[in-house]
């Protein structure tokens, strides 16, 4: 499994905004330049993160982008899912009927447990922890 480039860029943008402080705004051109994100791609990402309630945007000379909440209130999972949608390692995790083997499949519990672990880790990894190099909350 690999997150999309768009989700990676979204995470980079949120990290940048968390670094400058949740009360400060940044121009998207600055974020794009410093985080090596194509500006047109960043505009779409900012829009999606704004709709998800993770970023605030304002226009004008003093406009820009800022975090909608403090870094400790935004999880890595929220950002990834705002861009890529719900994490799903295998379709059988969401529906036992997705596979002909159903509940008889010896792999389904492994896919399920792995997904739960991944989602739990991403949910417990907030951007303040990312910036401080701390492990996710257990």
Secondary structure, DSSP 4 states (H G I P E B T S, - for coil): ----HHHHHHHHHHHHHHHH-TT--B-HHHHHHHHT--HHHHHHHHHHHHHTTSEEEE-STT-EEEESS-GGG-BHHHHHHHHH-S--SSHHHH-GGGSTTGGG-TTHHHHHHHHHHHHHHHHH-BHHHHHHTPPPP-
